[in-house]
Each structure stands twice: as C-alpha cells, then as structure tokens.
C-alpha cells in the first residue's frame, strides 16, 4: 500500500494512530451486513513481528474492525 508516488507511510504513524484510537470507546448499533473481507499484514516493530488484521465491508468499504497481534496463527484469525 502506498500513495501514487510509490511511497509507504511510516509504520510508526500507523501504530501511533492505533494506540490513540484504542482508547476511544464508540457505541455503534449492530446492523446486518453483506460479505466482509479480512486481510492481514505482518511488519517488524522494534525487531518483533506484529500482525495487523483488518476487516472491510465489501459494499460500503467501511472498516468495522482493526486489530494488531504479536502472533500470526490460525487461532488469531479465528478470534478476529
């Protein structure tokens, strides 16, 4: 993922945003959805691998869930 010039955003910025948004508690009413696409990416942070998981609504392109884990296993995928 990058902008139109091929540059990637710094990973520390993504982690800063994830930490900042992690403390915010929203009350979102549940609603029925059509298909959800799930993707994961692994990056190194301070020498450790961190896996970022994201779910996207196929119709509206909303991100209903984002999570980061230290491991990359099938159990992490199922729990996400």
PyMOL Python script that loads the backbone (N, CA, C, O; Angstrom):
from pymol import cmd

cmd.read_pdbstr("""\
ATOM      1  N   UNK A   1       0.852  -1.157   0.000  1.00  0.00           N
ATOM      2  CA  UNK A   1       0.000   0.000   0.000  1.00  0.00           C
ATOM      3  C   UNK A   1       0.904   1.227   0.000  1.00  0.00           C
ATOM      4  O   UNK A   1       1.858   1.290   0.775  1.00  0.00           O
ATOM      5  N   UNK A   2       0.627   2.163  -0.824  1.00  0.00           N
ATOM      6  CA  UNK A   2       1.380   3.397  -0.878  1.00  0.00           C
ATOM      7  C   UNK A   2       0.603   4.439  -1.639  1.00  0.00           C
ATOM      8  O   UNK A   2      -0.481   4.168  -2.155  1.00  0.00           O
ATOM      9  N   UNK A   3       1.155   5.630  -1.706  1.00  0.00           N
ATOM     10  CA  UNK A   3       0.459   6.673  -2.451  1.00  0.00           C
ATOM     11  C   UNK A   3       0.800   6.544  -3.934  1.00  0.00           C
ATOM     12  O   UNK A   3       1.459   5.586  -4.338  1.00  0.00           O
ATOM     13  N   UNK A   4       0.361   7.493  -4.734  1.00  0.00           N
ATOM     14  CA  UNK A   4       0.563   7.377  -6.180  1.00  0.00           C
ATOM     15  C   UNK A   4       2.021   7.517  -6.593  1.00  0.00           C
ATOM     16  O   UNK A   4       2.364   7.246  -7.744  1.00  0.00           O
ATOM     17  N   UNK A   5       2.893   7.941  -5.662  1.00  0.00           N
ATOM     18  CA  UNK A   5       4.302   8.063  -5.970  1.00  0.00           C
ATOM     19  C   UNK A   5       5.097   6.840  -5.502  1.00  0.00           C
ATOM     20  O   UNK A   5       6.321   6.806  -5.627  1.00  0.00           O
ATOM     21  N   UNK A   6       4.386   5.823  -4.957  1.00  0.00           N
ATOM     22  CA  UNK A   6       5.053   4.611  -4.518  1.00  0.00           C
ATOM     23  C   UNK A   6       5.627   4.684  -3.118  1.00  0.00           C
ATOM     24  O   UNK A   6       6.312   3.756  -2.687  1.00  0.00           O
ATOM     25  N   UNK A   7       5.363   5.771  -2.392  1.00  0.00           N
ATOM     26  CA  UNK A   7       5.887   5.905  -1.030  1.00  0.00           C
ATOM     27  C   UNK A   7       4.953   5.198  -0.056  1.00  0.00           C
ATOM     28  O   UNK A   7       3.734   5.211  -0.227  1.00  0.00           O
ATOM     29  N   UNK A   8       5.535   4.583   0.961  1.00  0.00           N
ATOM     30  CA  UNK A   8       4.743   3.944   2.003  1.00  0.00           C
ATOM     31  C   UNK A   8       4.723   4.850   3.234  1.00  0.00           C
ATOM     32  O   UNK A   8       5.716   5.517   3.526  1.00  0.00           O
ATOM     33  N   UNK A   9       3.593   4.878   3.962  1.00  0.00           N
ATOM     34  CA  UNK A   9       3.567   5.662   5.193  1.00  0.00           C
ATOM     35  C   UNK A   9       4.444   4.996   6.248  1.00  0.00           C
ATOM     36  O   UNK A   9       4.582   3.773   6.241  1.00  0.00           O
ATOM     37  N   UNK A  10       5.035   5.764   7.148  1.00  0.00           N
ATOM     38  CA  UNK A  10       5.848   5.143   8.194  1.00  0.00           C
ATOM     39  C   UNK A  10       4.976   4.271   9.098  1.00  0.00           C
ATOM     40  O   UNK A  10       3.856   4.647   9.443  1.00  0.00           O
ATOM     41  N   UNK A  11       5.499   3.106   9.475  1.00  0.00           N
ATOM     42  CA  UNK A  11       4.728   2.176  10.289  1.00  0.00           C
ATOM     43  C   UNK A  11       4.510   2.737  11.690  1.00  0.00           C
ATOM     44  O   UNK A  11       3.518   2.414  12.344  1.00  0.00           O
ATOM     45  N   UNK A  12       5.439   3.579  12.152  1.00  0.00           N
ATOM     46  CA  UNK A  12       5.252   4.158  13.482  1.00  0.00           C
ATOM     47  C   UNK A  12       4.017   5.052  13.503  1.00  0.00           C
ATOM     48  O   UNK A  12       3.354   5.152  14.536  1.00  0.00           O
ATOM     49  N   UNK A  13       3.691   5.704  12.389  1.00  0.00           N
ATOM     50  CA  UNK A  13       2.484   6.526  12.334  1.00  0.00           C
ATOM     51  C   UNK A  13       1.236   5.674  12.481  1.00  0.00           C
ATOM     52  O   UNK A  13       0.299   6.055  13.184  1.00  0.00           O
ATOM     53  N   UNK A  14       1.218   4.521  11.821  1.00  0.00           N
ATOM     54  CA  UNK A  14       0.068   3.626  11.928  1.00  0.00           C
ATOM     55  C   UNK A  14      -0.088   3.129  13.362  1.00  0.00           C
ATOM     56  O   UNK A  14      -1.206   3.033  13.868  1.00  0.00           O
ATOM     57  N   UNK A  15       1.024   2.813  14.017  1.00  0.00           N
ATOM     58  CA  UNK A  15       0.949   2.367  15.408  1.00  0.00           C
ATOM     59  C   UNK A  15       0.489   3.492  16.324  1.00  0.00           C
ATOM     60  O   UNK A  15      -0.284   3.257  17.253  1.00  0.00           O
ATOM     61  N   UNK A  16       0.955   4.708  16.075  1.00  0.00           N
ATOM     62  CA  UNK A  16       0.504   5.852  16.879  1.00  0.00           C
ATOM     63  C   UNK A  16      -1.001   6.039  16.752  1.00  0.00           C
ATOM     64  O   UNK A  16      -1.684   6.267  17.750  1.00  0.00           O
ATOM     65  N   UNK A  17      -1.525   5.943  15.528  1.00  0.00           N
ATOM     66  CA  UNK A  17      -2.973   6.078  15.317  1.00  0.00           C
ATOM     67  C   UNK A  17      -3.728   4.949  16.002  1.00  0.00           C
ATOM     68  O   UNK A  17      -4.772   5.179  16.612  1.00  0.00           O
ATOM     69  N   UNK A  18      -3.207   3.727  15.904  1.00  0.00           N
ATOM     70  CA  UNK A  18      -3.876   2.579  16.530  1.00  0.00           C
ATOM     71  C   UNK A  18      -3.921   2.749  18.045  1.00  0.00           C
ATOM     72  O   UNK A  18      -4.941   2.459  18.671  1.00  0.00           O
ATOM     73  N   UNK A  19      -2.822   3.218  18.640  1.00  0.00           N
ATOM     74  CA  UNK A  19      -2.813   3.447  20.092  1.00  0.00           C
ATOM     75  C   UNK A  19      -3.772   4.559  20.481  1.00  0.00           C
ATOM     76  O   UNK A  19      -4.481   4.449  21.481  1.00  0.00           O
ATOM     77  N   UNK A  20      -3.798   5.625  19.700  1.00  0.00           N
ATOM     78  CA  UNK A  20      -4.675   6.753  20.018  1.00  0.00           C
ATOM     79  C   UNK A  20      -6.139   6.355  19.910  1.00  0.00           C
ATOM     80  O   UNK A  20      -6.949   6.730  20.757  1.00  0.00           O
ATOM     81  N   UNK A  21      -6.481   5.601  18.877  1.00  0.00           N
ATOM     82  CA  UNK A  21      -7.876   5.200  18.681  1.00  0.00           C
ATOM     83  C   UNK A  21      -8.281   4.034  19.576  1.00  0.00           C
ATOM     84  O   UNK A  21      -9.471   3.780  19.763  1.00  0.00           O
ATOM     85  N   UNK A  22      -7.295   3.318  20.133  1.00  0.00           N
ATOM     86  CA  UNK A  22      -7.602   2.192  21.003  1.00  0.00           C
ATOM     87  C   UNK A  22      -8.276   2.602  22.291  1.00  0.00           C
ATOM     88  O   UNK A  22      -9.016   1.812  22.879  1.00  0.00           O
ATOM     89  N   UNK A  23      -8.034   3.835  22.746  1.00  0.00           N
ATOM     90  CA  UNK A  23      -8.636   4.291  23.997  1.00  0.00           C
ATOM     91  C   UNK A  23     -10.025   4.888  23.795  1.00  0.00           C
ATOM     92  O   UNK A  23     -10.723   5.148  24.775  1.00  0.00           O
ATOM     93  N   UNK A  24     -10.439   5.109  22.563  1.00  0.00           N
ATOM     94  CA  UNK A  24     -11.756   5.681  22.276  1.00  0.00           C
ATOM     95  C   UNK A  24     -12.794   4.569  22.278  1.00  0.00           C
ATOM     96  O   UNK A  24     -12.602   3.534  21.640  1.00  0.00           O
ATOM     97  N   UNK A  25     -13.890   4.780  22.994  1.00  0.00           N
ATOM     98  CA  UNK A  25     -14.963   3.783  23.044  1.00  0.00           C
ATOM     99  C   UNK A  25     -16.187   4.345  22.340  1.00  0.00           C
ATOM    100  O   UNK A  25     -16.792   5.311  22.806  1.00  0.00           O
ATOM    101  N   UNK A  26     -16.550   3.736  21.215  1.00  0.00           N
ATOM    102  CA  UNK A  26     -17.722   4.152  20.473  1.00  0.00           C
ATOM    103  C   UNK A  26     -18.851   3.188  20.734  1.00  0.00           C
ATOM    104  O   UNK A  26     -18.625   1.996  20.947  1.00  0.00           O
ATOM    105  N   UNK A  27     -20.057   3.694  20.719  1.00  0.00           N
ATOM    106  CA  UNK A  27     -21.225   2.841  20.781  1.00  0.00           C
ATOM    107  C   UNK A  27     -21.832   2.811  19.385  1.00  0.00           C
ATOM    108  O   UNK A  27     -22.430   3.786  18.930  1.00  0.00           O
ATOM    109  N   UNK A  28     -21.668   1.690  18.723  1.00  0.00           N
ATOM    110  CA  UNK A  28     -22.143   1.549  17.352  1.00  0.00           C
ATOM    111  C   UNK A  28     -23.257   0.508  17.356  1.00  0.00           C
ATOM    112  O   UNK A  28     -23.039  -0.631  17.769  1.00  0.00           O
ATOM    113  N   UNK A  29     -24.442   0.887  16.901  1.00  0.00           N
ATOM    114  CA  UNK A  29     -25.522  -0.103  16.889  1.00  0.00           C
ATOM    115  C   UNK A  29     -25.229  -1.208  15.870  1.00  0.00           C
ATOM    116  O   UNK A  29     -24.766  -0.927  14.765  1.00  0.00           O
ATOM    117  N   UNK A  30     -25.499  -2.468  16.244  1.00  0.00           N
ATOM    118  CA  UNK A  30     -25.260  -3.561  15.296  1.00  0.00           C
ATOM    119  C   UNK A  30     -26.231  -3.492  14.122  1.00  0.00           C
ATOM    120  O   UNK A  30     -27.371  -3.052  14.273  1.00  0.00           O
ATOM    121  N   UNK A  31     -25.777  -3.923  12.968  1.00  0.00           N
ATOM    122  CA  UNK A  31     -26.645  -3.970  11.793  1.00  0.00           C
ATOM    123  C   UNK A  31     -26.220  -5.142  10.923  1.00  0.00           C
ATOM    124  O   UNK A  31     -25.088  -5.622  10.988  1.00  0.00           O
ATOM    125  N   UNK A  32     -27.154  -5.577  10.121  1.00  0.00           N
ATOM    126  CA  UNK A  32     -26.854  -6.676   9.213  1.00  0.00           C
ATOM    127  C   UNK A  32     -25.894  -6.229   8.128  1.00  0.00           C
ATOM    128  O   UNK A  32     -25.986  -5.106   7.632  1.00  0.00           O
ATOM    129  N   UNK A  33     -24.983  -7.099   7.765  1.00  0.00           N
ATOM    130  CA  UNK A  33     -24.010  -6.771   6.720  1.00  0.00           C
ATOM    131  C   UNK A  33     -23.969  -7.882   5.687  1.00  0.00           C
ATOM    132  O   UNK A  33     -24.308  -9.036   5.949  1.00  0.00           O
ATOM    133  N   UNK A  34     -23.544  -7.484   4.517  1.00  0.00           N
ATOM    134  CA  UNK A  34     -23.270  -8.471   3.480  1.00  0.00           C
ATOM    135  C   UNK A  34     -21.835  -8.947   3.677  1.00  0.00           C
ATOM    136  O   UNK A  34     -21.323  -8.832   4.791  1.00  0.00           O
ATOM    137  N   UNK A  35     -21.169  -9.466   2.675  1.00  0.00           N
ATOM    138  CA  UNK A  35     -19.843 -10.056   2.880  1.00  0.00           C
ATOM    139  C   UNK A  35     -18.811  -9.092   3.471  1.00  0.00           C
ATOM    140  O   UNK A  35     -18.819  -7.891   3.202  1.00  0.00           O
ATOM    141  N   UNK A  36     -17.935  -9.660   4.275  1.00  0.00           N
ATOM    142  CA  UNK A  36     -16.825  -8.938   4.891  1.00  0.00           C
ATOM    143  C   UNK A  36     -15.529  -9.567   4.378  1.00  0.00           C
ATOM    144  O   UNK A  36     -15.382 -10.789   4.379  1.00  0.00           O
ATOM    145  N   UNK A  37     -14.601  -8.732   3.944  1.00  0.00           N
ATOM    146  CA  UNK A  37     -13.281  -9.207   3.517  1.00  0.00           C
ATOM    147  C   UNK A  37     -12.300  -8.981   4.667  1.00  0.00           C
ATOM    148  O   UNK A  37     -12.316  -7.925   5.298  1.00  0.00           O
ATOM    149  N   UNK A  38     -11.450  -9.969   4.940  1.00  0.00           N
ATOM    150  CA  UNK A  38     -10.465  -9.877   6.014  1.00  0.00           C
ATOM    151  C   UNK A  38      -9.082  -9.969   5.399  1.00  0.00           C
ATOM    152  O   UNK A  38      -8.822 -10.812   4.541  1.00  0.00           O
ATOM    153  N   UNK A  39      -8.194  -9.083   5.852  1.00  0.00           N
ATOM    154  CA  UNK A  39      -6.828  -9.072   5.350  1.00  0.00           C
ATOM    155  C   UNK A  39      -5.883  -8.931   6.533  1.00  0.00           C
ATOM    156  O   UNK A  39      -6.262  -8.395   7.575  1.00  0.00           O
ATOM    157  N   UNK A  40      -4.658  -9.407   6.375  1.00  0.00           N
ATOM    158  CA  UNK A  40      -3.654  -9.231   7.414  1.00  0.00           C
ATOM    159  C   UNK A  40      -2.319  -8.894   6.773  1.00  0.00           C
ATOM    160  O   UNK A  40      -2.020  -9.292   5.647  1.00  0.00           O
ATOM    161  N   UNK A  41      -1.538  -8.154   7.524  1.00  0.00           N
ATOM    162  CA  UNK A  41      -0.205  -7.780   7.064  1.00  0.00           C
ATOM    163  C   UNK A  41       0.749  -7.919   8.234  1.00  0.00           C
ATOM    164  O   UNK A  41       0.388  -7.600   9.367  1.00  0.00           O
ATOM    165  N   UNK A  42       1.948  -8.385   7.982  1.00  0.00           N
ATOM    166  CA  UNK A  42       2.955  -8.557   9.024  1.00  0.00           C
ATOM    167  C   UNK A  42       4.082  -7.565   8.793  1.00  0.00           C
ATOM    168  O   UNK A  42       4.598  -7.434   7.682  1.00  0.00           O
ATOM    169  N   UNK A  43       4.453  -6.874   9.852  1.00  0.00           N
ATOM    170  CA  UNK A  43       5.548  -5.911   9.804  1.00  0.00           C
ATOM    171  C   UNK A  43       6.410  -6.077  11.046  1.00  0.00           C
ATOM    172  O   UNK A  43       5.947  -6.585  12.067  1.00  0.00           O
ATOM    173  N   UNK A  44       7.652  -5.654  10.959  1.00  0.00           N
ATOM    174  CA  UNK A  44       8.541  -5.712  12.111  1.00  0.00           C
ATOM    175  C   UNK A  44       8.513  -4.375  12.847  1.00  0.00           C
ATOM    176  O   UNK A  44       8.632  -3.313  12.237  1.00  0.00           O
ATOM    177  N   UNK A  45       8.354  -4.447  14.166  1.00  0.00           N
ATOM    178  CA  UNK A  45       8.369  -3.264  15.028  1.00  0.00           C
ATOM    179  C   UNK A  45       9.368  -3.547  16.142  1.00  0.00           C
ATOM    180  O   UNK A  45       9.176  -4.469  16.934  1.00  0.00           O
ATOM    181  N   UNK A  46      10.425  -2.762  16.203  1.00  0.00           N
ATOM    182  CA  UNK A  46      11.482  -2.958  17.203  1.00  0.00           C
ATOM    183  C   UNK A  46      12.005  -4.396  17.200  1.00  0.00           C
ATOM    184  O   UNK A  46      12.288  -4.954  18.261  1.00  0.00           O
ATOM    185  N   UNK A  47      12.132  -4.986  16.035  1.00  0.00           N
ATOM    186  CA  UNK A  47      12.674  -6.327  15.898  1.00  0.00           C
ATOM    187  C   UNK A  47      11.662  -7.447  16.098  1.00  0.00           C
ATOM    188  O   UNK A  47      12.005  -8.614  15.908  1.00  0.00           O
ATOM    189  N   UNK A  48      10.431  -7.131  16.474  1.00  0.00           N
ATOM    190  CA  UNK A  48       9.383  -8.145  16.658  1.00  0.00           C
ATOM    191  C   UNK A  48       8.354  -8.026  15.554  1.00  0.00           C
ATOM    192  O   UNK A  48       8.051  -6.930  15.084  1.00  0.00           O
ATOM    193  N   UNK A  49       7.819  -9.169  15.144  1.00  0.00           N
ATOM    194  CA  UNK A  49       6.797  -9.165  14.100  1.00  0.00           C
ATOM    195  C   UNK A  49       5.434  -8.840  14.705  1.00  0.00           C
ATOM    196  O   UNK A  49       5.019  -9.452  15.690  1.00  0.00           O
ATOM    197  N   UNK A  50       4.747  -7.875  14.106  1.00  0.00           N
ATOM    198  CA  UNK A  50       3.399  -7.504  14.514  1.00  0.00           C
ATOM    199  C   UNK A  50       2.476  -7.743  13.327  1.00  0.00           C
ATOM    200  O   UNK A  50       2.780  -7.342  12.203  1.00  0.00           O
ATOM    201  N   UNK A  51       1.355  -8.395  13.581  1.00  0.00           N
ATOM    202  CA  UNK A  51       0.377  -8.657  12.524  1.00  0.00           C
ATOM    203  C   UNK A  51      -0.804  -7.719  12.689  1.00  0.00           C
ATOM    204  O   UNK A  51      -1.409  -7.657  13.759  1.00  0.00           O
ATOM    205  N   UNK A  52      -1.126  -7.003  11.652  1.00  0.00           N
ATOM    206  CA  UNK A  52      -2.281  -6.106  11.657  1.00  0.00           C
ATOM    207  C   UNK A  52      -3.401  -6.777  10.877  1.00  0.00           C
ATOM    208  O   UNK A  52      -3.215  -7.173   9.726  1.00  0.00           O
ATOM    209  N   UNK A  53      -4.567  -6.904  11.508  1.00  0.00           N
ATOM    210  CA  UNK A  53      -5.733  -7.534  10.905  1.00  0.00           C
ATOM    211  C   UNK A  53      -6.769  -6.463  10.637  1.00  0.00           C
ATOM    212  O   UNK A  53      -7.000  -5.601  11.485  1.00  0.00           O
ATOM    213  N   UNK A  54      -7.396  -6.501   9.477  1.00  0.00           N
ATOM    214  CA  UNK A  54      -8.429  -5.528   9.133  1.00  0.00           C
ATOM    215  C   UNK A  54      -9.583  -6.243   8.440  1.00  0.00           C
ATOM    216  O   UNK A  54      -9.383  -7.124   7.604  1.00  0.00           O
ATOM    217  N   UNK A  55     -10.792  -5.841   8.810  1.00  0.00           N
ATOM    218  CA  UNK A  55     -12.000  -6.351   8.162  1.00  0.00           C
ATOM    219  C   UNK A  55     -12.637  -5.191   7.408  1.00  0.00           C
ATOM    220  O   UNK A  55     -12.696  -4.075   7.924  1.00  0.00           O
ATOM    221  N   UNK A  56     -13.117  -5.447   6.183  1.00  0.00           N
ATOM    222  CA  UNK A  56     -13.709  -4.393   5.378  1.00  0.00           C
ATOM    223  C   UNK A  56     -15.043  -4.859   4.820  1.00  0.00           C
ATOM    224  O   UNK A  56     -15.159  -5.970   4.302  1.00  0.00           O
ATOM    225  N   UNK A  57     -16.051  -3.995   4.932  1.00  0.00           N
ATOM    226  CA  UNK A  57     -17.358  -4.264   4.330  1.00  0.00           C
ATOM    227  C   UNK A  57     -17.198  -4.119   2.817  1.00  0.00           C
ATOM    228  O   UNK A  57     -16.766  -3.073   2.332  1.00  0.00           O
ATOM    229  N   UNK A  58     -17.544  -5.161   2.081  1.00  0.00           N
ATOM    230  CA  UNK A  58     -17.328  -5.193   0.642  1.00  0.00           C
ATOM    231  C   UNK A  58     -18.167  -4.128  -0.080  1.00  0.00           C
ATOM    232  O   UNK A  58     -17.711  -3.544  -1.062  1.00  0.00           O
ATOM    233  N   UNK A  59     -19.387  -3.877   0.403  1.00  0.00           N
ATOM    234  CA  UNK A  59     -20.273  -2.928  -0.274  1.00  0.00           C
ATOM    235  C   UNK A  59     -19.911  -1.474   0.000  1.00  0.00           C
ATOM    236  O   UNK A  59     -19.812  -0.671  -0.928  1.00  0.00           O
ATOM    237  N   UNK A  60     -19.712  -1.134   1.273  1.00  0.00           N
ATOM    238  CA  UNK A  60     -19.516   0.273   1.647  1.00  0.00           C
ATOM    239  C   UNK A  60     -18.059   0.655   1.866  1.00  0.00           C
ATOM    240  O   UNK A  60     -17.740   1.835   2.010  1.00  0.00           O
ATOM    241  N   UNK A  61     -17.175  -0.335   1.893  1.00  0.00           N
ATOM    242  CA  UNK A  61     -15.741  -0.135   2.149  1.00  0.00           C
ATOM    243  C   UNK A  61     -15.467   0.442   3.540  1.00  0.00           C
ATOM    244  O   UNK A  61     -14.439   1.085   3.755  1.00  0.00           O
ATOM    245  N   UNK A  62     -16.382   0.213   4.479  1.00  0.00           N
ATOM    246  CA  UNK A  62     -16.156   0.604   5.866  1.00  0.00           C
ATOM    247  C   UNK A  62     -15.224  -0.408   6.523  1.00  0.00           C
ATOM    248  O   UNK A  62     -15.151  -1.562   6.101  1.00  0.00           O
ATOM    249  N   UNK A  63     -14.513   0.033   7.558  1.00  0.00           N
ATOM    250  CA  UNK A  63     -13.654  -0.852   8.336  1.00  0.00           C
ATOM    251  C   UNK A  63     -14.311  -1.093   9.696  1.00  0.00           C
ATOM    252  O   UNK A  63     -14.118  -0.304  10.621  1.00  0.00           O
ATOM    253  N   UNK A  64     -15.085  -2.176   9.826  1.00  0.00           N
ATOM    254  CA  UNK A  64     -15.750  -2.424  11.105  1.00  0.00           C
ATOM    255  C   UNK A  64     -14.810  -2.914  12.200  1.00  0.00           C
ATOM    256  O   UNK A  64     -15.156  -2.830  13.379  1.00  0.00           O
ATOM    257  N   UNK A  65     -13.628  -3.426  11.844  1.00  0.00           N
ATOM    258  CA  UNK A  65     -12.716  -3.946  12.863  1.00  0.00           C
ATOM    259  C   UNK A  65     -11.271  -3.866  12.394  1.00  0.00           C
ATOM    260  O   UNK A  65     -10.956  -4.143  11.236  1.00  0.00           O
ATOM    261  N   UNK A  66     -10.394  -3.477  13.330  1.00  0.00           N
ATOM    262  CA  UNK A  66      -8.947  -3.462  13.108  1.00  0.00           C
ATOM    263  C   UNK A  66      -8.316  -3.985  14.388  1.00  0.00           C
ATOM    264  O   UNK A  66      -8.739  -3.623  15.486  1.00  0.00           O
ATOM    265  N   UNK A  67      -7.310  -4.831  14.253  1.00  0.00           N
ATOM    266  CA  UNK A  67      -6.651  -5.389  15.434  1.00  0.00           C
ATOM    267  C   UNK A  67      -5.189  -5.658  15.107  1.00  0.00           C
ATOM    268  O   UNK A  67      -4.847  -5.918  13.953  1.00  0.00           O
ATOM    269  N   UNK A  68      -4.331  -5.596  16.111  1.00  0.00           N
ATOM    270  CA  UNK A  68      -2.919  -5.938  15.959  1.00  0.00           C
ATOM    271  C   UNK A  68      -2.580  -7.032  16.966  1.00  0.00           C
ATOM    272  O   UNK A  68      -2.973  -6.954  18.130  1.00  0.00           O
ATOM    273  N   UNK A  69      -1.850  -8.052  16.514  1.00  0.00           N
ATOM    274  CA  UNK A  69      -1.451  -9.151  17.395  1.00  0.00           C
ATOM    275  C   UNK A  69       0.043  -9.401  17.236  1.00  0.00           C
ATOM    276  O   UNK A  69       0.643  -9.059  16.217  1.00  0.00           O
ATOM    277  N   UNK A  70       0.632 -10.011  18.274  1.00  0.00           N
ATOM    278  CA  UNK A  70       2.050 -10.339  18.217  1.00  0.00           C
ATOM    279  C   UNK A  70       2.288 -11.653  17.486  1.00  0.00           C
ATOM    280  O   UNK A  70       3.405 -11.929  17.049  1.00  0.00           O
ATOM    281  N   UNK A  71       1.243 -12.461  17.353  1.00  0.00           N
ATOM    282  CA  UNK A  71       1.417 -13.752  16.675  1.00  0.00           C
ATOM    283  C   UNK A  71       0.588 -13.790  15.404  1.00  0.00           C
ATOM    284  O   UNK A  71      -0.297 -12.960  15.194  1.00  0.00           O
ATOM    285  N   UNK A  72       0.890 -14.765  14.563  1.00  0.00           N
ATOM    286  CA  UNK A  72       0.218 -14.896  13.265  1.00  0.00           C
ATOM    287  C   UNK A  72      -0.210 -16.352  13.112  1.00  0.00           C
ATOM    288  O   UNK A  72       0.413 -17.126  12.385  1.00  0.00           O
ATOM    289  N   UNK A  73      -1.275 -16.702  13.807  1.00  0.00           N
ATOM    290  CA  UNK A  73      -1.712 -18.093  13.796  1.00  0.00           C
ATOM    291  C   UNK A  73      -3.161 -18.182  13.326  1.00  0.00           C
ATOM    292  O   UNK A  73      -3.858 -17.176  13.198  1.00  0.00           O
ATOM    293  N   UNK A  74      -3.590 -19.413  13.075  1.00  0.00           N
ATOM    294  CA  UNK A  74      -4.979 -19.609  12.666  1.00  0.00           C
ATOM    295  C   UNK A  74      -5.934 -19.254  13.800  1.00  0.00           C
ATOM    296  O   UNK A  74      -7.067 -18.848  13.542  1.00  0.00           O
ATOM    297  N   UNK A  75      -5.492 -19.401  15.066  1.00  0.00           N
ATOM    298  CA  UNK A  75      -6.337 -19.032  16.188  1.00  0.00           C
ATOM    299  C   UNK A  75      -6.553 -17.511  16.226  1.00  0.00           C
ATOM    300  O   UNK A  75      -7.652 -17.049  16.534  1.00  0.00           O
ATOM    301  N   UNK A  76      -5.520 -16.744  15.918  1.00  0.00           N
ATOM    302  CA  UNK A  76      -5.668 -15.286  15.847  1.00  0.00           C
ATOM    303  C   UNK A  76      -6.667 -14.916  14.753  1.00  0.00           C
ATOM    304  O   UNK A  76      -7.500 -14.029  14.940  1.00  0.00           O
ATOM    305  N   UNK A  77      -6.580 -15.595  13.620  1.00  0.00           N
ATOM    306  CA  UNK A  77      -7.515 -15.318  12.515  1.00  0.00           C
ATOM    307  C   UNK A  77      -8.940 -15.653  12.911  1.00  0.00           C
ATOM    308  O   UNK A  77      -9.857 -14.888  12.612  1.00  0.00           O
ATOM    309  N   UNK A  78      -9.148 -16.788  13.584  1.00  0.00           N
ATOM    310  CA  UNK A  78     -10.497 -17.168  14.012  1.00  0.00           C
ATOM    311  C   UNK A  78     -11.046 -16.207  15.055  1.00  0.00           C
ATOM    312  O   UNK A  78     -12.219 -15.837  14.999  1.00  0.00           O
ATOM    313  N   UNK A  79     -10.216 -15.801  16.002  1.00  0.00           N
ATOM    314  CA  UNK A  79     -10.678 -14.884  17.049  1.00  0.00           C
ATOM    315  C   UNK A  79     -10.981 -13.506  16.490  1.00  0.00           C
ATOM    316  O   UNK A  79     -11.867 -12.809  16.986  1.00  0.00           O
ATOM    317  N   UNK A  80     -10.244 -13.112  15.456  1.00  0.00           N
ATOM    318  CA  UNK A  80     -10.526 -11.818  14.846  1.00  0.00           C
ATOM    319  C   UNK A  80     -11.847 -11.876  14.108  1.00  0.00           C
ATOM    320  O   UNK A  80     -12.270 -10.880  13.520  1.00  0.00           O
TER     321      UNK A  80
END
""", "prot")
cmd.dss("prot")
cmd.show_as("cartoon", "prot")
cmd.util.cbc("prot")
cmd.orient("prot")
